[in-house]
């Protein structure tokens, strides 16, 4: 499925960054998890439902669980490439946790990265964290290079441009590299996703991919989700890979990755620490469990790896 109007589609996809950032800020304000930086990127919006807040908790903590597994396996020299990063605050949160990486690159549409660069530039808390020893920050309208942090505007469908931006960001292709994508690939036509994944698998010696997005989209609940997103100008061009967990895995296995595993968010939530789940379940009363379970059954985390270093990573 392709969009008949790619410009309006791009705008709709970019708007999902604000929606997700507002949801994260709401959950953080209520105490679901700690993030000192999200409020510096997005203003407070209306309070979200308990199902949405708990869903974003599972998403954030599930992705963090696999990031930690990558960091434990990858040694001292490693890098992170955050695809379609939006206003994600991961770089700053890793800094606070003393989880160091050699290089960190945020990529998104130029309109999004321009806003993120502007917000970083005008906020001392954000800026102080990214300064290198000589304090140099190279800045353009859409890109920023400062120490080991880079934010660059790029269309992920243009691989020549992606490679150029990664080179500008001093990415090394021979060290362990984590790729993150949260509700990103689903907005790109399937053949272009295949080209991107194949390019990564061919270009990087050792890579680990964490992909969070929709799954089980062929049932009635999935059809309603699709309809709602189309109405907001966000057709899911890559939804063919979101039919089930197997189609999620096969997308990687068919493009040169050595292995792949996938779990729906029911399984991911079950794997999170019990004491923390008990804590967050006391924050808000959840009147109707069924809707939360339906949401969990229609999102997943899929991981993939290139090279032996990450082949033993699992959800346990």
Backbone bond lengths (Angstrom), bond angles and torsions (degrees), N, CA, C in turn:
res aa  C-N    CA-C-N  psi(-1)  N-CA   C-N-CA  omega(-1)  CA-C   N-CA-C  phi
1 X - - - 1.467 - - 1.526 109.07 -
2 X 1.319 117.84 129.17 1.453 121.77 177.75 1.504 109.76 -120.13
3 X 1.306 115.95 153.58 1.458 120.46 179.67 1.516 109.94 -78.76
4 X 1.322 117.39 137.49 1.461 120.59 177.82 1.516 111.52 -76.98
5 X 1.305 117.56 -17.89 1.462 121.42 179.16 1.525 108.92 -134.02
6 X 1.347 117.26 87.92 1.467 119.38 -173.88 1.514 113.93 -62.54
7 X 1.346 118.02 -28.83 1.463 119.59 -178.66 1.519 110.10 -68.53
8 X 1.355 117.40 -49.82 1.461 119.54 179.65 1.519 110.33 -65.95
9 X 1.341 117.14 -33.85 1.451 120.72 177.30 1.525 110.72 -62.85
10 X 1.338 116.18 -44.35 1.466 120.24 177.88 1.523 110.73 -58.47
11 X 1.322 116.53 -42.49 1.466 120.22 -179.62 1.523 110.66 -64.17
12 X 1.334 116.43 -40.71 1.449 119.92 178.11 1.518 112.23 -63.41
13 X 1.334 115.88 -42.02 1.465 120.43 178.57 1.527 110.33 -64.34
14 X 1.332 116.97 -42.92 1.466 120.32 179.94 1.529 111.05 -63.06
15 X 1.331 116.82 -33.01 1.465 120.40 179.56 1.523 111.73 -66.90
16 X 1.343 117.10 -23.22 1.467 118.72 178.99 1.524 110.94 -66.16
17 X 1.342 118.09 -22.59 1.464 120.30 176.10 1.529 110.50 -61.02
18 X 1.316 117.12 -45.72 1.468 120.33 179.99 1.524 110.76 -64.79
19 X 1.331 116.36 -40.79 1.468 120.21 179.22 1.524 110.68 -60.60
20 X 1.332 116.42 -49.41 1.463 120.38 -178.69 1.522 111.12 -64.83
21 X 1.333 116.55 -39.74 1.465 120.20 -179.02 1.525 110.97 -65.77
22 X 1.340 116.66 -39.55 1.469 120.16 176.35 1.521 110.99 -63.00
23 X 1.334 116.46 -41.68 1.470 119.90 179.29 1.519 110.55 -63.31
24 X 1.331 116.85 -42.57 1.465 120.07 179.46 1.529 110.42 -64.58
25 X 1.327 116.45 -42.61 1.457 119.07 -179.43 1.533 110.70 -62.16
26 X 1.327 116.68 -41.84 1.467 120.34 179.88 1.528 110.47 -60.89
27 X 1.345 117.01 -47.60 1.462 120.41 -178.64 1.522 111.26 -64.70
28 X 1.333 116.79 -38.90 1.466 121.03 178.52 1.524 110.33 -63.95
29 X 1.344 117.17 -43.81 1.469 120.79 179.63 1.526 111.64 -60.80
30 X 1.323 116.18 -33.14 1.466 120.34 -179.70 1.529 112.32 -80.85
31 X 1.339 117.08 -10.87 1.457 120.46 175.36 1.514 115.75 99.78
32 X 1.342 118.04 15.63 1.463 120.01 -179.68 1.530 111.44 -65.73
33 X 1.318 117.19 -41.29 1.462 121.85 172.57 1.524 107.66 -154.09
34 X 1.326 116.23 169.48 1.455 121.03 -176.13 1.523 110.81 -97.77
35 X 1.312 116.24 131.51 1.461 122.91 175.02 1.525 106.96 -153.52
36 X 1.309 115.99 104.55 1.463 121.21 -176.34 1.528 112.28 -74.96
37 X 1.327 118.43 -7.46 1.456 120.89 -166.23 1.528 114.74 -114.34
38 X 1.332 118.33 -22.23 1.462 119.48 -174.50 1.526 111.60 -60.08
39 X 1.342 117.76 -33.97 1.464 120.64 -179.27 1.524 112.23 -69.71
40 X 1.337 117.73 -14.84 1.462 121.47 177.24 1.526 111.63 -82.29
41 X 1.322 116.66 -12.96 1.464 120.99 -178.41 1.523 113.67 -106.23
42 X 1.325 117.82 -25.18 1.465 119.82 -173.96 1.520 110.07 -142.97
43 X 1.310 116.59 139.60 1.454 120.70 176.78 1.527 110.29 -75.46
44 X 1.305 114.61 156.45 1.463 119.61 178.48 1.526 109.56 -65.70
45 X 1.319 115.23 135.96 1.457 120.78 175.48 1.518 109.39 -109.89
46 X 1.320 116.03 -161.70 1.460 119.28 178.97 1.526 110.01 -71.81
47 X 1.307 116.18 152.84 1.461 121.12 -179.15 1.536 110.22 -65.54
48 X 1.315 115.68 134.95 1.458 120.91 -179.16 1.528 110.44 -88.11
49 X 1.314 115.30 164.16 1.461 119.93 -179.49 1.533 110.01 -71.40
50 X 1.332 118.02 157.49 1.468 120.49 177.49 1.532 112.94 -56.38
51 X 1.342 117.52 -35.33 1.466 120.66 179.05 1.527 110.91 -62.75
52 X 1.329 116.35 -43.95 1.466 120.67 179.51 1.524 110.04 -65.33
53 X 1.325 117.11 -45.30 1.470 120.39 -179.13 1.524 111.26 -61.20
54 X 1.320 116.23 -43.65 1.460 119.34 -179.65 1.526 110.78 -69.88
55 X 1.317 116.41 -33.95 1.462 119.97 176.63 1.517 112.11 -64.09
56 X 1.331 116.88 -41.71 1.466 119.79 178.31 1.523 111.25 -70.39
57 X 1.323 117.45 -31.80 1.465 119.90 173.63 1.530 109.71 -60.66
58 X 1.331 117.11 -48.41 1.463 121.08 -179.48 1.526 110.81 -62.30
59 X 1.316 116.38 -41.59 1.469 120.76 178.09 1.524 111.14 -61.07
60 X 1.334 116.50 -51.44 1.466 121.06 -176.22 1.514 111.49 -64.29
61 X 1.333 116.87 -47.22 1.463 120.58 -177.27 1.523 112.06 -72.86
62 X 1.332 116.89 -32.50 1.465 120.11 176.49 1.516 111.77 -65.08
63 X 1.326 116.04 -46.59 1.469 120.04 177.85 1.529 109.97 -63.48
64 X 1.337 117.17 -43.10 1.471 120.53 178.99 1.530 111.46 -60.15
65 X 1.324 116.93 -36.98 1.460 120.83 179.76 1.530 110.60 -58.44
66 X 1.333 116.75 -42.89 1.464 119.60 -179.24 1.531 112.02 -78.67
67 X 1.332 117.37 -29.77 1.466 119.42 173.37 1.527 109.29 -61.00
68 X 1.320 117.01 -44.47 1.466 121.25 179.21 1.528 110.97 -61.81
69 X 1.327 117.10 -38.99 1.468 120.16 177.89 1.528 110.43 -63.73
70 X 1.333 117.10 -40.73 1.462 120.48 176.28 1.523 110.88 -61.99
71 X 1.324 116.99 -46.19 1.465 120.96 -176.98 1.528 111.17 -63.89
72 X 1.322 117.41 -35.96 1.465 120.21 179.68 1.527 111.79 -69.95
73 X 1.333 117.12 -29.20 1.461 121.71 -176.21 1.528 113.52 -89.73
74 X 1.333 117.53 -22.18 1.464 119.99 -161.45 1.515 115.70 -90.86
75 X 1.326 119.49 -9.16 1.454 119.96 -179.86 1.511 112.18 81.89
76 X 1.333 116.47 -170.22 1.466 120.95 -171.54 1.523 113.36 -80.90
77 X 1.324 117.64 -25.56 1.466 120.16 -179.56 1.524 108.57 -107.67
78 X 1.335 115.11 107.99 1.465 120.72 -178.34 1.515 109.16 -156.50
79 X 1.329 116.34 161.83 1.468 120.03 -177.44 1.519 109.92 -140.82
80 X 1.331 114.28 159.74 1.465 121.41 179.93 1.524 108.71 -125.15
81 X 1.318 116.10 132.90 1.462 123.11 175.16 1.521 107.11 -119.59
82 X 1.328 116.65 114.49 1.458 123.43 -174.33 1.528 108.70 -101.47
83 X 1.333 116.18 104.29 1.469 121.94 -175.37 1.524 110.22 -83.30
84 X 1.333 116.64 129.08 1.461 119.78 -178.31 1.506 111.44 60.63
85 X 1.327 116.36 47.54 1.466 122.95 -166.87 1.520 114.47 -70.49
86 X 1.338 117.33 -23.76 1.459 119.05 -177.59 1.517 111.38 55.95
87 X 1.337 115.89 -136.38 1.466 121.34 179.73 1.537 111.73 -97.06
88 X 1.312 116.17 25.90 1.462 119.53 -179.88 1.523 110.50 -56.70
89 X 1.320 116.00 140.45 1.470 122.31 -175.52 1.525 112.03 -106.37
90 X 1.320 118.10 17.25 1.457 121.62 -171.83 1.527 112.60 -56.25
91 X 1.330 118.21 -42.43 1.473 119.97 -177.97 1.524 110.76 -55.39
92 X 1.323 117.12 -46.26 1.463 121.38 -177.32 1.526 111.25 -69.89
93 X 1.322 117.16 -37.92 1.458 120.33 179.32 1.530 111.75 -67.13
94 X 1.320 116.80 -38.22 1.469 119.88 176.22 1.523 110.80 -65.05
95 X 1.327 115.98 -39.50 1.464 120.25 177.19 1.524 110.82 -58.85
96 X 1.322 116.88 -47.07 1.462 121.35 -179.11 1.527 111.16 -61.67
97 X 1.336 116.46 -32.87 1.465 121.37 -177.64 1.533 112.06 -88.31
98 X 1.353 116.65 5.01 1.468 121.89 -177.98 1.527 112.48 56.46
99 X 1.325 115.52 34.58 1.466 121.15 174.62 1.526 107.45 -100.88
100 X 1.300 115.48 93.13 1.458 121.05 -168.29 1.524 111.92 -86.58
101 X 1.315 114.64 143.26 1.461 121.52 172.23 1.519 108.76 -127.17
102 X 1.322 115.38 154.32 1.461 120.80 -179.68 1.525 111.00 -68.43
103 X 1.324 115.31 -37.49 1.460 120.14 -175.77 1.524 108.56 -153.87
104 X 1.333 115.74 145.81 1.464 121.40 -179.09 1.526 107.71 -139.28
105 X 1.337 116.23 126.74 1.468 120.87 -177.25 1.523 109.94 -127.22
106 X 1.329 116.78 123.26 1.457 123.65 170.53 1.523 108.54 -96.61
107 X 1.330 117.63 127.65 1.466 122.00 176.33 1.520 109.56 -122.17
108 X 1.329 116.30 138.26 1.458 120.89 173.36 1.528 108.18 -163.17
109 X 1.328 116.36 177.98 1.460 120.29 174.97 1.532 109.87 -54.71
110 X 1.327 118.33 143.72 1.468 120.69 -179.49 1.526 114.18 -54.33
111 X 1.332 118.27 -35.09 1.467 120.06 178.58 1.527 111.40 -62.68
112 X 1.330 116.63 -35.35 1.457 121.25 179.81 1.526 110.55 -75.81
113 X 1.332 116.35 -46.44 1.470 118.67 -178.59 1.523 111.57 -66.45
114 X 1.336 117.93 -31.07 1.470 120.06 176.52 1.528 110.28 -60.99
115 X 1.320 116.61 -42.59 1.474 120.76 178.28 1.521 110.67 -66.13
116 X 1.328 116.38 -41.75 1.469 119.67 -178.62 1.534 110.07 -66.48
117 X 1.332 116.89 -42.71 1.469 120.08 177.07 1.523 111.15 -59.03
118 X 1.327 116.83 -43.71 1.462 121.61 -179.44 1.527 110.82 -61.37
119 X 1.346 116.01 -44.02 1.460 120.12 -178.07 1.528 111.51 -68.20
120 X 1.320 116.95 -37.54 1.474 120.21 177.23 1.520 109.94 -66.36
121 X 1.309 115.80 -45.23 1.464 121.46 -175.56 1.529 111.95 -60.82
122 X 1.330 117.00 -33.78 1.467 120.06 -175.39 1.531 112.89 -94.98
123 X 1.349 117.36 5.02 1.456 118.90 -177.98 1.524 110.36 -123.68
124 X 1.313 116.59 115.44 1.463 121.66 -174.98 1.532 112.14 -63.17
125 X 1.320 117.73 -36.12 1.469 120.73 -179.43 1.522 110.16 -60.87
126 X 1.330 116.37 -45.35 1.467 120.59 179.72 1.522 111.01 -69.88
127 X 1.306 115.68 -43.83 1.463 120.75 -174.46 1.524 111.89 -66.99
128 X 1.315 116.93 -40.12 1.472 120.17 -178.71 1.524 111.96 -60.51
129 X 1.308 117.02 -31.65 1.466 120.75 -177.59 1.520 113.55 -73.39
130 X 1.329 117.37 -21.77 1.465 119.00 -174.44 1.520 113.02 -105.07
131 X 1.321 118.20 -3.29 1.460 120.01 179.18 1.523 110.50 -65.45
132 X 1.336 116.09 138.97 1.453 119.08 170.60 1.527 108.74 -90.65
133 X 1.318 116.91 -174.27 1.460 120.67 -171.61 1.526 113.34 -60.41
134 X 1.338 116.59 -37.77 1.472 117.82 -179.41 1.522 112.25 -91.06
135 X 1.335 116.25 2.57 1.462 120.25 174.68 1.509 114.90 74.45
136 X 1.334 117.80 10.01 1.464 119.81 -176.55 1.526 111.39 -76.04
137 X 1.310 115.85 132.09 1.454 122.53 172.82 1.523 107.76 -127.98
138 X 1.326 116.40 118.13 1.465 120.77 176.17 1.525 107.56 -94.90
139 X 1.323 114.86 125.15 1.455 119.73 -170.60 1.520 110.71 -135.62
140 X 1.336 115.13 134.47 1.463 120.71 168.81 1.520 107.08 -124.12
141 X 1.324 117.01 -171.16 1.470 119.71 -177.88 1.521 111.58 -62.08
142 X 1.328 117.11 -34.03 1.471 120.40 -173.19 1.518 113.70 -121.14
143 X 1.336 119.01 -10.17 1.458 122.15 -173.53 1.526 110.95 -125.86
144 X 1.335 114.85 151.92 1.459 120.78 175.37 1.529 108.31 -143.15
145 X 1.330 115.38 134.93 1.459 121.35 175.58 1.523 107.17 -128.78
146 X 1.346 116.43 117.27 1.464 120.17 -177.00 1.517 108.46 -147.32
147 X 1.328 116.69 113.45 1.457 119.60 -178.55 1.515 110.20 59.13
148 X 1.318 116.73 -126.80 1.465 119.50 -179.78 1.531 112.08 -99.54
149 X 1.343 116.99 15.34 1.460 120.80 178.04 1.525 110.04 -113.08
150 X 1.334 114.64 134.98 1.463 121.07 -179.98 1.521 108.76 -137.16
151 X 1.315 115.61 138.68 1.459 119.87 170.84 1.525 107.01 -129.30
152 X 1.336 116.06 125.22 1.463 120.06 -172.79 1.526 110.57 -134.60
153 X 1.317 115.02 139.56 1.449 121.87 177.68 1.511 111.06 -87.37
154 X 1.328 116.16 127.53 1.464 120.39 -176.36 1.526 109.16 -162.18
155 X 1.314 115.67 151.07 1.459 121.77 171.06 1.522 107.30 -94.46
156 X 1.316 117.98 116.83 1.464 122.09 -175.14 1.523 112.83 -62.76
157 X 1.332 116.78 -13.72 1.463 119.95 178.28 1.526 111.99 -79.97
158 X 1.329 116.94 -11.40 1.462 121.98 -179.62 1.524 108.42 -104.94
159 X 1.330 117.14 92.65 1.463 121.07 -172.59 1.521 112.27 -67.79
160 X 1.313 117.91 -32.64 1.466 120.37 176.61 1.527 110.20 -61.25
161 X 1.333 115.24 -42.68 1.464 120.08 178.95 1.530 110.71 -69.59
162 X 1.332 116.88 -39.54 1.467 120.54 178.02 1.527 110.37 -59.00
163 X 1.332 116.74 -47.41 1.464 120.27 -179.57 1.526 111.11 -62.02
164 X 1.329 116.52 -41.21 1.469 119.88 178.24 1.518 112.29 -62.46
165 X 1.326 116.81 -41.78 1.468 120.41 -179.81 1.533 111.42 -68.43
166 X 1.330 116.55 -36.76 1.461 119.02 177.50 1.532 110.91 -67.44
167 X 1.325 116.55 -37.84 1.462 119.73 176.13 1.531 110.92 -63.73
168 X 1.331 117.05 -42.17 1.467 120.91 176.89 1.532 110.71 -60.77
169 X 1.330 116.37 -29.94 1.462 121.92 -178.39 1.527 112.05 -89.31
170 X 1.315 116.94 9.92 1.474 123.48 175.22 1.522 112.73 60.81
171 X 1.334 115.74 33.22 1.460 120.62 175.79 1.526 109.00 -69.39
172 X 1.336 115.02 136.79 1.463 121.28 175.69 1.524 108.43 -101.85
173 X 1.319 115.43 134.95 1.461 119.51 -176.20 1.525 112.61 -91.28
174 X 1.336 116.50 -0.55 1.468 119.80 -175.97 1.527 113.57 -114.16
175 X 1.348 117.33 12.55 1.468 119.50 175.87 1.534 108.98 -119.79
176 X 1.339 117.43 157.46 1.473 119.94 -179.03 1.530 112.14 -54.86
177 X 1.322 115.31 129.80 1.468 120.74 -174.66 1.521 110.48 -131.41
178 X 1.325 114.97 128.82 1.457 121.70 176.12 1.520 109.49 -97.63
179 X 1.325 116.18 128.41 1.459 122.06 173.41 1.524 108.36 -108.47
180 X 1.326 114.98 131.20 1.458 122.00 178.99 1.525 109.44 -116.27
181 X 1.330 116.16 138.47 1.461 120.74 173.87 1.523 108.09 -146.98
182 X 1.324 116.79 116.19 1.464 121.38 178.50 1.523 108.86 -115.00
183 X 1.329 116.22 108.05 1.477 121.73 -177.49 1.532 110.10 52.04
184 X 1.314 115.80 54.14 1.466 122.74 -178.96 1.526 110.90 -120.90
185 X 1.333 117.04 -56.11 1.466 120.88 -175.29 1.523 111.80 -60.53
186 X 1.327 117.28 -31.02 1.460 121.70 -176.64 1.527 112.21 -64.35
187 X 1.336 117.67 -19.78 1.466 120.99 179.58 1.527 112.66 -90.87
188 X 1.333 117.63 1.43 1.462 122.17 -177.12 1.519 109.13 -112.89
189 X 1.333 117.42 139.65 1.462 121.08 178.50 1.523 110.61 -53.90
190 X 1.319 116.74 139.74 1.462 121.92 -174.45 1.534 113.67 -53.14
191 X 1.332 120.46 -45.45 1.472 118.82 179.62 1.528 112.74 -60.83
192 X 1.328 117.05 -34.93 1.465 119.98 179.25 1.529 111.28 -73.00
193 X 1.340 117.34 -33.71 1.464 120.27 173.77 1.525 109.47 -63.87
194 X 1.331 116.60 -44.10 1.461 120.60 179.31 1.525 110.96 -59.86
195 X 1.326 116.81 -40.62 1.465 120.09 178.29 1.528 111.05 -64.62
196 X 1.337 116.89 -41.51 1.460 120.99 179.37 1.525 110.94 -63.89
197 X 1.332 117.01 -48.08 1.462 120.66 -178.87 1.515 111.59 -65.28
198 X 1.314 116.84 -38.79 1.462 121.09 177.87 1.524 110.76 -65.63
199 X 1.321 116.55 -40.90 1.463 120.89 178.87 1.529 110.72 -62.02
200 X 1.331 117.23 -44.33 1.465 120.76 178.91 1.527 110.27 -61.85
201 X 1.345 115.97 -46.92 1.463 120.05 -178.22 1.527 111.84 -61.88
202 X 1.322 116.83 -34.83 1.465 120.66 179.99 1.519 112.33 -78.77
203 X 1.326 116.57 -32.62 1.462 121.04 -170.10 1.528 112.59 -85.67
204 X 1.330 117.44 -34.03 1.465 121.23 -172.81 1.526 110.41 -103.26
205 X 1.325 115.67 134.10 1.462 120.70 -178.93 1.521 111.78 -68.49
206 X 1.323 117.16 -39.73 1.461 122.64 -176.13 1.520 108.20 -139.93
207 X 1.333 117.25 116.72 1.465 120.10 -174.09 1.520 110.67 -141.58
208 X 1.326 114.65 149.59 1.460 122.94 176.78 1.518 107.57 -133.46
209 X 1.320 117.76 132.54 1.467 122.49 -175.24 1.527 109.22 -120.17
210 X 1.337 115.76 131.39 1.464 122.22 172.66 1.522 107.66 -116.27
211 X 1.316 116.81 117.35 1.463 121.33 -178.40 1.524 109.73 -121.19
212 X 1.337 115.56 120.78 1.467 121.53 176.03 1.523 107.78 -111.15
213 X 1.325 117.25 123.57 1.468 119.14 175.56 1.522 111.01 -170.24
214 X 1.313 115.55 -170.03 1.457 122.11 -174.59 1.538 111.54 -69.25
215 X 1.340 114.87 155.71 1.459 121.64 175.24 1.527 107.89 -152.44
216 X 1.325 116.80 165.42 1.475 122.85 179.95 1.531 111.26 55.30
217 X 1.330 114.73 45.00 1.472 119.75 -174.27 1.523 113.44 -84.23
218 X 1.328 117.79 2.54 1.459 120.11 -178.57 1.514 114.50 -88.18
219 X 1.340 118.30 -6.96 1.468 119.14 -178.77 1.534 110.45 -93.20
220 X 1.328 115.71 -176.94 1.461 120.78 -174.02 1.526 111.84 -62.85
221 X 1.325 116.77 -44.14 1.463 120.82 179.45 1.531 110.08 -61.41
222 X 1.339 116.38 -42.06 1.461 120.50 178.03 1.511 112.26 -63.56
223 X 1.318 117.36 -38.19 1.471 121.06 178.66 1.528 111.04 -63.66
224 X 1.334 116.76 -38.97 1.467 120.40 177.61 1.525 110.20 -65.41
225 X 1.343 117.55 -42.32 1.458 121.35 176.68 1.524 110.73 -58.36
226 X 1.339 115.76 -46.11 1.469 120.58 179.63 1.521 111.54 -60.37
227 X 1.327 115.85 -44.71 1.458 121.17 -179.39 1.522 111.45 -61.90
228 X 1.335 116.75 -43.18 1.462 120.79 179.83 1.529 111.48 -63.87
229 X 1.329 116.66 -40.31 1.465 120.42 -179.80 1.526 111.01 -69.01
230 X 1.321 116.58 -40.29 1.474 119.11 176.97 1.525 110.65 -60.66
231 X 1.320 116.51 -40.02 1.467 120.57 -179.60 1.521 111.36 -63.35
232 X 1.322 117.65 -25.26 1.466 122.02 178.85 1.522 111.77 -93.33
233 X 1.323 117.59 8.70 1.455 120.52 179.24 1.509 113.64 80.97
234 X 1.344 117.25 24.92 1.468 122.12 -178.07 1.522 110.77 -125.52
235 X 1.329 117.86 68.01 1.471 118.08 175.68 1.517 109.88 -65.70
236 X 1.337 116.49 138.08 1.464 120.50 -178.43 1.532 108.56 -87.32
237 X 1.321 115.54 89.26 1.461 121.32 -174.36 1.526 111.96 -63.62
238 X 1.335 117.29 -27.42 1.461 120.62 -177.38 1.513 113.57 -104.70
239 X 1.323 117.12 25.72 1.476 120.42 -172.87 1.526 112.45 -66.96
240 X 1.327 118.78 -17.59 1.467 120.45 -179.33 1.522 112.05 -60.35
241 X 1.337 117.47 -26.43 1.466 120.92 178.31 1.533 112.10 -84.29
242 X 1.329 116.83 -2.20 1.464 121.25 -174.90 1.523 112.51 -107.82
243 X 1.323 117.20 21.02 1.465 119.84 -177.87 1.517 112.12 -72.43
244 X 1.324 116.69 -36.74 1.458 121.59 178.21 1.520 108.80 -162.68
245 X 1.325 117.00 179.64 1.465 120.44 -177.97 1.522 111.58 -65.89
246 X 1.329 116.53 -31.25 1.462 119.72 -179.38 1.530 111.32 -68.61
247 X 1.329 117.62 -40.69 1.466 118.81 177.85 1.527 110.85 -66.67
248 X 1.319 116.64 -31.42 1.466 120.01 174.55 1.531 110.21 -61.95
249 X 1.325 116.40 -47.29 1.461 120.88 -178.65 1.516 111.47 -67.13
250 X 1.315 116.69 -43.65 1.466 120.63 -174.71 1.527 112.57 -62.92
251 X 1.332 116.22 -29.34 1.465 119.55 178.07 1.530 110.63 -56.94
252 X 1.329 116.65 -38.34 1.469 120.63 178.88 1.521 111.60 -79.97
253 X 1.321 116.80 -43.75 1.455 120.18 -176.83 1.526 111.55 -63.98
254 X 1.323 116.96 -28.46 1.465 121.04 -179.24 1.529 112.84 -82.56
255 X 1.340 116.73 -7.07 1.470 119.42 -175.94 1.530 112.33 -118.87
256 X 1.335 116.90 24.15 1.456 120.03 170.60 1.512 116.44 97.16
257 X 1.341 117.78 2.63 1.461 119.75 176.54 1.526 108.73 -79.45
258 X 1.321 116.66 147.41 1.458 120.73 -172.38 1.529 112.94 -79.61
259 X 1.322 117.45 -25.04 1.454 120.13 179.27 1.510 111.19 -163.60
260 X 1.347 116.00 162.05 1.462 120.24 -179.58 1.525 109.74 -158.24
261 X 1.323 116.01 143.23 1.463 122.93 175.73 1.525 108.42 -134.65
262 X 1.331 116.91 154.60 1.470 119.84 -179.30 1.517 110.43 -148.53
263 X 1.340 115.42 147.05 1.463 122.82 179.30 1.526 108.60 -140.70
264 X 1.331 116.98 141.54 1.462 117.45 171.57 1.528 108.43 -75.75
265 X 1.332 116.44 169.03 1.465 119.86 -172.15 1.534 112.66 -73.78
266 X 1.329 117.89 -14.75 1.463 119.23 169.87 1.522 109.51 -62.32
267 X 1.340 116.02 -45.20 1.464 121.31 -179.83 1.527 111.04 -69.74
268 X 1.338 116.43 -39.68 1.460 120.04 179.52 1.528 109.87 -64.14
269 X 1.330 116.46 -45.83 1.472 120.26 -179.86 1.527 110.73 -60.45
270 X 1.323 116.34 -39.84 1.470 120.70 179.92 1.523 111.47 -64.19
271 X 1.341 117.48 -26.73 1.467 121.83 -177.58 1.528 112.92 -85.62
272 X 1.337 117.81 -8.99 1.464 120.37 -179.80 1.529 110.08 -75.90
273 X 1.332 117.37 155.46 1.480 120.27 -176.75 1.530 112.36 -56.27
274 X 1.327 115.47 130.25 1.457 120.72 -175.75 1.515 113.64 -61.36
275 X 1.332 117.65 -38.04 1.462 120.48 -177.65 1.521 111.09 -65.70
276 X 1.327 116.91 -36.99 1.462 119.63 179.95 1.524 110.84 -73.93
277 X 1.323 116.73 -36.64 1.466 119.08 175.93 1.531 110.50 -62.98
278 X 1.314 115.96 -40.42 1.467 119.33 178.02 1.524 110.69 -61.99
279 X 1.325 115.68 -39.69 1.469 119.97 178.70 1.519 111.37 -61.99
280 X 1.321 117.51 -49.13 1.476 119.18 -174.40 1.525 111.18 -74.15
281 X 1.318 117.59 -27.61 1.461 119.58 178.74 1.523 112.04 -69.62
282 X 1.348 116.53 -15.56 1.462 120.98 175.78 1.526 113.09 -90.26
283 X 1.335 117.37 -6.22 1.464 120.04 -178.25 1.524 111.05 -70.48
284 X 1.335 115.85 -44.89 1.471 120.78 -178.92 1.522 109.26 -136.10
285 X 1.304 115.23 145.28 1.458 120.21 174.84 1.520 108.95 -77.46
286 X 1.321 116.24 128.11 1.461 121.69 179.09 1.523 108.33 -99.77
287 X 1.312 115.46 106.58 1.470 120.99 -172.83 1.522 111.78 -70.01
288 X 1.330 116.09 -36.93 1.461 119.92 -173.34 1.529 109.35 -131.82
289 X 1.325 116.46 105.43 1.470 121.40 -179.21 1.523 112.48 -68.79
290 X 1.336 117.62 -27.85 1.467 121.27 -171.91 1.529 110.94 -59.40
291 X 1.338 117.25 -43.77 1.462 120.11 -177.74 1.526 110.73 -64.21
292 X 1.326 117.04 -40.44 1.467 120.00 178.00 1.522 109.99 -61.94
293 X 1.313 117.73 -44.17 1.461 120.84 -179.79 1.532 110.54 -63.97
294 X 1.327 116.77 -37.70 1.466 119.24 177.72 1.523 110.89 -64.36
295 X 1.327 116.37 -42.23 1.469 119.70 177.00 1.523 110.30 -61.91
296 X 1.317 117.51 -46.50 1.467 121.63 -179.82 1.530 111.35 -60.34
297 X 1.319 117.03 -35.16 1.468 120.58 -178.81 1.529 112.35 -76.10
298 X 1.335 117.07 -11.06 1.461 120.10 -177.58 1.525 113.33 -113.97
299 X 1.324 115.89 14.70 1.465 121.80 169.67 1.522 107.88 -134.07
300 X 1.312 115.64 156.01 1.462 119.39 -176.59 1.520 110.43 -150.37
301 X 1.317 115.24 165.62 1.462 121.91 166.25 1.522 107.13 -118.10
302 X 1.302 115.01 126.84 1.463 122.35 176.66 1.526 107.69 -117.21
303 X 1.319 117.19 131.17 1.460 120.84 175.45 1.522 109.08 -113.94
304 X 1.327 115.89 154.88 1.466 121.61 175.77 1.511 107.97 -147.64
305 X 1.330 115.93 155.99 1.463 118.83 -178.56 1.520 111.03 -141.72
306 X 1.316 113.73 151.28 1.469 123.36 173.09 1.522 106.19 -123.85
307 X 1.345 117.01 119.73 1.449 121.26 -176.32 1.519 110.94 99.89
308 X 1.310 116.19 159.79 1.465 121.97 -173.67 1.522 113.80 -75.78
309 X 1.337 117.59 -22.43 1.460 121.30 -172.79 1.527 112.81 -54.20
310 X 1.336 117.09 -36.40 1.468 120.87 -172.54 1.531 113.43 -107.87
311 X 1.324 117.55 9.21 1.474 120.34 -172.83 1.523 112.99 -69.76
312 X 1.337 117.39 -19.01 1.469 119.90 -178.06 1.543 112.73 -94.24
313 X 1.321 117.74 -0.09 1.465 119.85 -179.52 1.531 110.33 -71.77
314 X 1.317 115.31 130.72 1.471 121.59 -179.53 1.525 107.40 -141.57
315 X 1.319 117.37 -178.59 1.459 121.16 -178.79 1.528 112.10 -78.65
316 X 1.327 117.29 -20.23 1.472 120.71 -177.94 1.516 111.50 -78.32
